[in-house]
Amino acid sequence: MNEQQFVAKREPDWQRLTILCAKADASPTQLTSIELREFFRLYKRVSNDLSAVRTKSSNIQLAQFLNDLLATAYGTLYRSRSRPLGQAFLDAIALSAQTVRRRFGAVAVSAVLFFGSAFFANTILRFVPESKDHFVNPQMQETVEHWRDGEMEERNFAKSGEMTGFYLSNNPRASIITGALAASTFGVMTAKLLYDNGALLGALAFELEPVGRVGYLLIHVFPHGVPELSGIIVAGAAGFVMALALIAPGRRTRGQALKENGKDAIVLLCTATVLMFVAAPIEGFFSFNPKVPDWLRGIVILVSIIAWAMFWIGYGRTDEEGSFGKDFGRTRA
């Protein structure tokens, strides 16, 4: 091959393809129909040029130049179109619901551990009341006393905003820690944190029962507790998804399993964090506001449970998932 003649003859096409790639950088729709046909024609010609250089020449730099040009052209033409911000947001919400459904087994384990530990603590305290110190540490004793004997203090808007800021910073961090500890402890610390939180709830209910304030607890906790407890459970599920990759990677290496399961775990952790953000202003401005009547809290709780249940069950459901009754409990490896 006479490289000088080859380059002199073919270089105009290479330059033209480079110009078309630059024009289509934002989107292939920038090209007219004539330019688009020219683009395909030049792409094929440059592909043939690259094959010729590789088989008939030892010029590595020329082969690399043509290879990079083809890669740029391919990426320009076949990359996915950028989505509007609103559509990207809706797609992210759908991915969240789809991932929770796909990892329903891990979510169920997390929920059973949390609520099971609440039931366990409450039952143990009925038979062994002196075991209270095991479930309620000294730091939490003041909180228990407040729930048993006190009333909600009135908050002005500034105080409610301050408490919302505290919840926004503290609660998401707790959910991230719950999920993130799994990878280094094979899920043990995730399970412990779920147990500790659930047991504290069960112990608190036991302490309030003799003074008839269990209903008072529930009506004040569950307006924000529906998304907040969901966040704790989803964060725990993220931890168990990571732990599963370490404990039972199957035919994959543990590194491969962590990489694959980590995609779902990250989505679950992000979902848990968003749930905590949703709960924070409800907790700061509504749940503990003494001016809010209990009947209104009850309506909010009922609507919240129904709305979140419908979201987790049906939002973003694809044909591959099928109907709820058919495969809601199915998980994927």
VOGU-3710 file (C-alpha; in Angstrom, 3 decimals, decimal comma):
1> mneqqfvakr> 0,000/0,000/0,000  1,243/3,458/-0,927  0,290/5,245/2,291  0,806/8,767/0,972  -1,536/8,238/-1,966  -4,026/6,398/0,268  -4,107/9,199/2,843  -4,288/11,924/0,181  -7,221/10,176/-1,480  -9,174/9,248/1,657
11> epdwqrltil> -8,425/12,150/4,014  -11,256/14,418/2,722  -13,794/11,773/3,792  -12,199/11,526/7,213  -12,330/15,275/7,644  -15,942/15,406/6,493  -16,963/12,672/8,941  -15,211/14,581/11,726  -17,211/17,719/10,832  -20,508/15,790/10,834
21> cakadasptq> -19,666/14,239/14,210  -19,042/17,703/15,650  -22,353/18,959/14,258  -24,253/15,987/15,691  -22,519/16,257/19,062  -25,644/17,539/20,820  -27,984/15,174/19,003  -28,124/13,284/15,671  -31,269/15,301/14,946  -28,960/18,241/14,211
31> ltsielreff> -28,126/16,538/10,916  -30,357/17,031/7,900  -31,673/13,966/6,077  -29,025/14,446/3,367  -26,252/14,796/5,956  -27,512/11,739/7,832  -27,297/9,603/4,693  -23,840/11,041/4,052  -22,885/10,193/7,627  -23,771/6,514/7,138
41> rlykrvsndl> -21,977/6,393/3,796  -18,810/7,903/5,245  -18,995/5,631/8,279  -18,941/2,563/6,007  -16,091/3,973/3,917  -13,960/4,733/6,985  -14,679/1,215/8,310  -13,304/-0,163/5,030  -10,316/2,171/5,287  -9,540/0,882/8,770
51> savrtkssni> -9,724/-2,725/7,571  -7,357/-1,901/4,701  -4,855/-0,196/6,986  -4,868/-3,071/9,456  -4,276/-5,705/6,762  -1,995/-3,866/4,335  -0,079/-1,385/6,489  1,993/-1,356/9,642  1,180/2,292/10,435  -0,163/1,943/13,985
61> qlaqflndll> -0,838/5,694/14,367  -3,046/5,769/11,257  -4,966/2,694/12,387  -5,509/4,252/15,824  -6,702/7,514/14,264  -9,279/5,743/12,112  -10,387/3,543/15,006  -10,947/6,610/17,225  -12,846/8,366/14,435  -15,157/5,380/14,016
71> ataygtlyrs> -15,679/5,124/17,770  -16,637/8,798/17,914  -19,019/8,407/14,992  -20,637/5,324/16,491  -21,050/6,969/19,879  -22,477/10,118/18,313  -25,043/8,254/16,262  -26,151/5,531/18,670  -25,933/7,105/22,091  -29,230/7,350/23,935
81> rsrplgqafl> -30,991/10,659/23,727  -30,853/12,889/26,768  -34,124/12,861/28,646  -35,912/15,929/29,995  -35,291/16,510/33,690  -38,905/15,749/34,561  -38,851/12,427/32,727  -35,550/11,471/34,337  -37,108/12,189/37,742  -40,132/10,006/36,997
91> daialsaqtv> -37,865/7,230/35,704  -35,862/7,373/38,951  -39,049/7,034/41,007  -40,148/4,068/38,880  -36,731/2,428/39,309  -37,098/2,785/43,066  -40,452/0,979/43,134  -39,245/-1,680/40,692  -36,134/-2,386/42,783  -38,152/-2,740/45,987
101> rrrfgavavs> -40,417/-5,242/44,238  -37,465/-7,105/42,718  -35,796/-7,332/46,141  -39,011/-8,068/47,982  -37,407/-11,005/49,794  -34,784/-8,749/51,398  -37,440/-6,135/52,214  -39,592/-8,814/53,865  -36,665/-10,090/55,960  -35,912/-6,535/57,077
111> avlffgsaff> -39,561/-5,860/57,975  -39,943/-9,136/59,879  -36,760/-8,464/61,838  -37,825/-4,924/62,744  -41,421/-5,633/63,750  -40,532/-9,075/65,081  -38,025/-7,550/67,495  -40,691/-5,069/68,639  -43,052/-7,965/69,374  -40,240/-9,938/71,003
121> antilrfvpe> -39,232/-7,092/73,331  -42,833/-6,374/74,282  -43,480/-10,051/75,048  -40,296/-10,542/77,076  -41,059/-7,462/79,184  -44,480/-8,857/80,038  -42,886/-11,934/81,582  -39,584/-10,456/82,756  -40,194/-6,744/83,522  -36,768/-6,384/85,104
131> skdhfvnpqm> -35,205/-6,905/81,681  -36,208/-3,358/80,705  -32,643/-2,094/80,960  -31,676/-4,541/78,221  -34,096/-2,959/75,766  -34,036/0,681/76,919  -30,587/2,149/77,454  -30,116/4,980/79,989  -29,913/7,598/77,227  -33,418/6,685/76,052
141> qetvehwrdg> -35,002/6,506/79,519  -35,821/10,220/79,538  -37,626/9,852/76,226  -39,650/6,941/77,576  -40,629/8,986/80,644  -41,693/11,870/78,453  -43,949/9,649/76,353  -45,456/8,131/79,493  -46,096/11,287/81,479  -45,757/14,306/79,187
151> emeernfaks> -47,645/16,067/76,429  -46,432/17,493/73,158  -44,951/20,948/73,585  -46,234/23,673/71,308  -43,800/24,700/68,592  -43,777/27,888/66,623  -42,851/27,862/62,951  -39,188/28,569/63,675  -38,934/25,721/66,186  -40,694/23,330/63,813
161> gemtgfylsn> -38,277/24,337/61,066  -35,334/23,774/63,410  -36,552/20,286/64,319  -37,191/19,498/60,645  -33,590/20,431/59,910  -32,438/18,085/62,671  -34,524/15,225/61,291  -33,257/15,939/57,763  -29,661/15,580/58,902  -29,977/12,775/61,440
171> nprasiitga> -32,526/10,309/60,063  -31,095/9,854/56,535  -27,671/9,285/58,073  -29,129/6,534/60,259  -30,675/4,807/57,253  -27,419/4,964/55,277  -25,473/3,505/58,221  -28,029/0,715/58,565  -27,509/-0,366/54,965  -23,834/0,417/54,574
181> laastfgvmt> -22,603/-1,637/57,529  -23,671/-4,866/55,856  -20,777/-5,159/53,427  -18,177/-5,193/56,207  -20,100/-7,357/58,688  -21,905/-9,856/56,432  -25,205/-8,220/57,439  -24,753/-8,721/61,178  -24,641/-5,025/62,107  -27,571/-4,257/59,811
191> akllydngal> -29,583/-6,927/61,604  -28,502/-5,559/64,996  -29,541/-1,998/64,171  -32,936/-3,210/62,966  -33,297/-5,280/66,119  -32,321/-2,388/68,407  -34,784/0,032/66,803  -37,613/-2,474/66,725  -36,996/-3,602/70,311  -37,031/0,006/71,502
201> lgalafelep> -40,429/0,531/69,860  -41,774/-2,632/71,525  -40,383/-1,617/74,909  -41,861/1,861/74,577  -45,285/0,389/73,830  -44,955/-1,842/76,923  -44,116/1,149/79,137  -47,075/3,150/77,851  -49,665/0,395/78,058  -50,294/0,608/81,856
211> vgrvgyllih> -51,072/4,332/81,589  -53,226/3,913/78,484  -50,991/5,862/76,154  -50,228/3,305/73,423  -52,834/4,902/71,183  -51,323/8,295/71,971  -47,939/6,953/70,829  -49,234/5,484/67,590  -51,336/8,490/66,562  -48,327/10,782/67,008
221> vfphgvpels> -45,686/8,510/65,484  -47,365/7,083/62,409  -48,106/10,264/60,418  -44,370/10,496/59,730  -43,688/6,911/60,759  -45,166/5,387/57,610  -42,420/6,796/55,338  -39,786/6,836/58,092  -40,203/3,198/59,156  -40,409/2,263/55,475
231> giivagaagf> -37,063/4,000/55,056  -35,527/1,994/57,897  -36,831/-1,258/56,437  -35,693/-0,454/52,885  -32,253/0,544/54,207  -32,077/-2,787/56,016  -33,021/-4,538/52,774  -30,126/-2,787/51,037  -27,809/-4,199/53,685  -29,153/-7,705/53,277
241> vmalaliapg> -28,782/-7,517/49,479  -25,078/-6,765/49,997  -24,779/-9,444/52,668  -26,322/-12,003/50,311  -23,578/-11,294/47,763  -20,962/-12,082/50,401  -22,640/-15,102/51,987  -24,124/-16,796/48,911  -22,518/-15,467/45,697  -23,498/-18,607/43,782
251> rrtrgqalke> -21,294/-19,290/40,765  -20,029/-15,730/40,790  -16,983/-14,532/42,654  -17,798/-12,430/45,694  -16,423/-9,405/43,885  -18,749/-9,981/40,938  -21,690/-10,620/43,252  -21,010/-7,417/45,190  -20,768/-5,446/41,962  -24,054/-6,818/40,634
261> ngkdaivllc> -26,014/-6,697/43,901  -24,525/-3,313/44,674  -26,562/-1,709/41,881  -29,804/-2,639/43,604  -28,378/-1,866/47,038  -27,496/1,684/45,992  -31,016/2,231/44,627  -32,490/0,917/47,892  -30,235/3,141/49,989  -31,164/6,188/47,909
271> tatvlmfvaa> -34,828/5,238/48,254  -34,461/4,952/52,033  -32,803/8,356/52,185  -35,589/9,977/50,163  -38,180/8,379/52,451  -36,416/9,944/55,433  -36,487/13,313/53,693  -40,214/12,897/53,069  -40,825/12,043/56,735  -38,783/14,922/58,189
281> piegffsfnp> -41,141/17,879/57,530  -44,158/15,774/58,531  -42,458/14,991/61,834  -41,283/18,570/62,312  -44,499/20,419/61,482  -47,389/17,955/61,810  -46,960/14,812/63,916  -46,018/16,492/67,192  -47,999/19,681/66,743  -50,569/19,788/69,606
291> kvpdwlrgiv> -52,826/22,030/67,524  -53,422/19,205/65,041  -56,492/17,151/66,062  -56,107/13,401/66,403  -58,819/12,721/63,835  -56,778/14,578/61,233  -53,692/12,585/62,166  -55,738/9,408/61,742  -56,848/10,433/58,249  -53,265/11,261/57,266
301> ilvsiiawam> -52,083/7,879/58,546  -54,772/5,988/56,619  -54,204/7,917/53,385  -50,428/7,532/53,740  -50,621/3,759/54,203  -52,927/3,312/51,201  -50,921/5,670/48,966  -47,543/4,100/49,760  -48,940/0,583/49,392  -50,293/1,437/45,937
311> fwigygrtde> -46,961/3,011/45,005  -44,850/0,011/46,035  -47,225/-2,477/44,433  -47,991/-0,830/41,118  -45,926/2,224/40,231  -43,682/1,711/37,211  -44,776/-1,917/36,803  -43,573/-3,307/33,488  -44,865/-6,139/31,305  -41,868/-8,231/32,400
321> egsfgkdfgr> -42,982/-8,001/36,022  -46,499/-9,134/35,202  -49,512/-8,617/37,397  -49,298/-8,150/41,161  -51,164/-11,297/42,013  -48,939/-13,355/39,729  -45,450/-12,478/40,794  -45,233/-9,828/43,531  -43,144/-12,052/45,721  -40,709/-13,081/43,014
331> tra> -37,086/-12,026/43,382  -34,216/-12,216/40,970  -30,764/-13,523/41,601
//
